[in-house]
Amino acid sequence: MRGLFAARQKFYVNARAIIEREGPEGRELLLQRREKAGEPRRLEFPGGQLDPYEGILDALKREVREETGLTVTALLDDVRHRTHRGDRADVECLSPSFVYQTTRGPVDSVGFFFRVQTEGTLTAQGDAAGGHVWLPLADLRARFLTQPDDFDWLTQGALAFYLREPA
């Protein structure tokens, strides 16, 4: 049991995008390589940390724009969204595509994944991200099964969940 005055570990809250489009081979997903000093250059979905008091959807749109140059134009699941404005606090409630929580790993985090569509010009280099690649769903599934270490630990968890969902 942690004591009342135990040092608080950092806890991260993230918004991440599974960017989808229709390509010549069917559905394609956009992945990128993490480009931060000291971190492996593995494939990941765009996204990142919420700023203090930033709305989840605002963070999602900001992170996608910063990392890819693209603008989120549509949420692909039936996302319900409402902000309750009260006397003491504003509370954003919504239904993402799915939620994750790390229960063991390099960082303590919880986050929200959204299936989205975007428009605009994909940048070659974004905020700590580059090497963007559109992967057809069948190729992504095969690569994940045969080369899981191509993906960062969080993306491995997300893909394990996403690829089991009905298309």
C-alpha positions as CSV (number, residue, x, y, z in Angstrom):
1,M,0.0,0.0,0.0
2,R,1.3,3.4,-0.9
3,G,1.7,5.9,1.9
4,L,-0.1,9.2,2.0
5,F,3.1,11.1,1.1
6,A,4.6,8.7,-1.4
7,A,6.0,10.3,-4.5
8,R,3.4,10.4,-7.3
9,Q,4.5,8.7,-10.5
10,K,3.7,10.4,-13.8
11,F,0.4,9.4,-15.3
12,Y,-0.3,10.1,-18.9
13,V,-3.7,10.6,-20.7
14,N,-3.5,10.2,-24.5
15,A,-5.7,10.6,-27.6
16,R,-4.7,8.5,-30.6
17,A,-6.0,8.2,-34.2
18,I,-6.5,5.2,-36.3
19,I,-6.6,7.1,-39.6
20,E,-8.4,5.1,-42.3
21,R,-8.9,5.6,-46.0
22,E,-10.0,3.5,-49.0
23,G,-7.1,2.6,-51.2
24,P,-6.7,0.4,-54.3
25,E,-6.5,-2.7,-52.1
26,G,-9.4,-1.7,-49.7
27,R,-9.0,-0.1,-46.3
28,E,-5.6,1.4,-45.5
29,L,-4.3,2.7,-42.1
30,L,-1.7,5.4,-41.6
31,L,1.2,4.6,-39.3
32,Q,4.3,6.6,-38.5
33,R,7.7,6.1,-37.0
34,R,8.5,7.6,-33.6
35,E,11.5,10.0,-34.0
36,K,12.6,10.9,-30.5
37,A,16.1,10.6,-29.3
38,G,16.7,7.5,-27.2
39,E,13.5,5.8,-28.4
40,P,13.2,2.9,-30.9
41,R,12.0,3.9,-34.3
42,R,9.0,1.6,-34.3
43,L,5.6,2.1,-36.1
44,E,2.8,3.8,-34.1
45,F,-0.5,5.5,-34.6
46,P,-0.5,9.3,-34.5
47,G,-1.5,10.8,-31.1
48,G,-0.2,11.9,-27.8
49,Q,-0.8,13.5,-24.5
50,L,-3.6,15.8,-23.6
51,D,-2.6,19.2,-22.3
52,P,-4.1,20.3,-18.9
53,Y,-7.9,20.9,-19.3
54,E,-7.7,20.2,-23.0
55,G,-10.7,18.4,-24.5
56,I,-10.1,14.9,-25.7
57,L,-11.3,15.5,-29.3
58,D,-9.4,18.8,-29.4
59,A,-6.2,16.9,-28.3
60,L,-6.9,14.3,-31.0
61,K,-7.2,16.9,-33.7
62,R,-4.1,18.8,-32.5
63,E,-1.9,15.7,-32.3
64,V,-2.9,14.5,-35.7
65,R,-2.2,17.9,-37.2
66,E,1.2,18.2,-35.4
67,E,2.4,14.8,-36.3
68,T,1.0,14.3,-39.8
69,G,-0.1,17.7,-41.2
70,L,-3.6,16.2,-41.8
71,T,-6.9,17.6,-40.5
72,V,-9.4,15.2,-38.9
73,T,-12.7,15.5,-41.0
74,A,-14.8,12.6,-39.6
75,L,-15.1,10.3,-36.7
76,L,-15.9,6.8,-38.1
77,D,-17.7,5.3,-35.1
78,D,-20.9,6.6,-33.6
79,V,-19.2,8.9,-31.2
80,R,-21.5,10.5,-28.8
81,H,-20.2,13.7,-27.3
82,R,-21.5,16.1,-24.7
83,T,-19.8,18.7,-22.5
84,H,-21.6,19.4,-19.2
85,R,-20.9,22.9,-17.9
86,G,-21.5,23.1,-14.2
87,D,-20.9,25.6,-11.5
88,R,-17.6,24.0,-10.3
89,A,-16.3,22.2,-13.5
90,D,-16.9,21.4,-17.1
91,V,-16.9,17.7,-17.9
92,E,-16.5,16.2,-21.4
93,C,-18.2,12.9,-22.0
94,L,-17.8,10.9,-25.2
95,S,-17.7,7.4,-26.6
96,P,-14.4,6.6,-28.4
97,S,-13.7,3.6,-30.6
98,F,-11.9,2.0,-27.7
99,V,-10.0,2.8,-24.6
100,Y,-6.7,1.4,-23.3
101,Q,-4.9,1.3,-20.0
102,T,-1.4,0.1,-19.3
103,T,-1.4,-2.3,-16.4
104,R,2.3,-3.0,-16.7
105,G,4.9,-1.3,-18.9
106,P,7.3,1.6,-19.4
107,V,4.7,4.3,-18.5
108,D,1.5,4.5,-16.6
109,S,-1.2,5.7,-19.0
110,V,-4.7,5.6,-20.2
111,G,-5.9,6.7,-23.6
112,F,-8.6,6.9,-26.2
113,F,-8.4,5.6,-29.7
114,F,-10.6,7.0,-32.4
115,R,-11.1,5.7,-36.0
116,V,-11.0,8.8,-38.2
117,Q,-10.8,10.1,-41.7
118,T,-8.6,13.1,-42.6
119,E,-7.8,15.4,-45.5
120,G,-4.8,17.5,-46.4
121,T,-1.2,16.9,-47.4
122,L,0.7,14.4,-45.4
123,T,4.0,15.9,-44.1
124,A,7.3,14.1,-44.4
125,Q,8.2,15.1,-40.8
126,G,5.9,16.0,-37.9
127,D,6.3,16.5,-34.2
128,A,8.6,13.6,-33.2
129,A,7.2,11.6,-36.1
130,G,8.1,10.7,-39.6
131,G,8.3,7.8,-42.1
132,H,4.5,7.9,-42.5
133,V,3.1,4.9,-44.4
134,W,-0.3,3.9,-45.6
135,L,-0.7,0.1,-45.1
136,P,-3.5,-2.0,-46.6
137,L,-5.4,-3.8,-43.8
138,A,-4.4,-7.2,-45.1
139,D,-0.7,-6.3,-45.2
140,L,-0.9,-4.7,-41.8
141,R,-2.5,-7.8,-40.4
142,A,0.2,-10.1,-41.9
143,R,3.0,-7.8,-40.8
144,F,1.7,-7.6,-37.2
145,L,1.4,-11.4,-37.0
146,T,4.9,-12.0,-38.4
147,Q,6.9,-9.0,-37.3
148,P,5.2,-7.6,-34.1
149,D,8.4,-5.9,-33.0
150,D,8.1,-3.5,-36.0
151,F,5.4,-1.8,-33.8
152,D,5.8,0.0,-30.5
153,W,4.3,-1.7,-27.4
154,L,1.2,0.5,-27.3
155,T,0.4,0.0,-31.0
156,Q,0.9,-3.7,-30.5
157,G,-1.9,-3.7,-27.9
158,A,-4.1,-1.5,-30.1
159,L,-3.6,-3.6,-33.2
160,A,-4.4,-6.8,-31.2
161,F,-7.7,-5.3,-30.3
162,Y,-8.5,-3.5,-33.6
163,L,-7.7,-6.4,-35.9
164,R,-10.0,-8.7,-34.0
165,E,-12.9,-6.3,-34.5
166,P,-15.2,-6.9,-37.4
167,A,-14.2,-4.9,-40.5
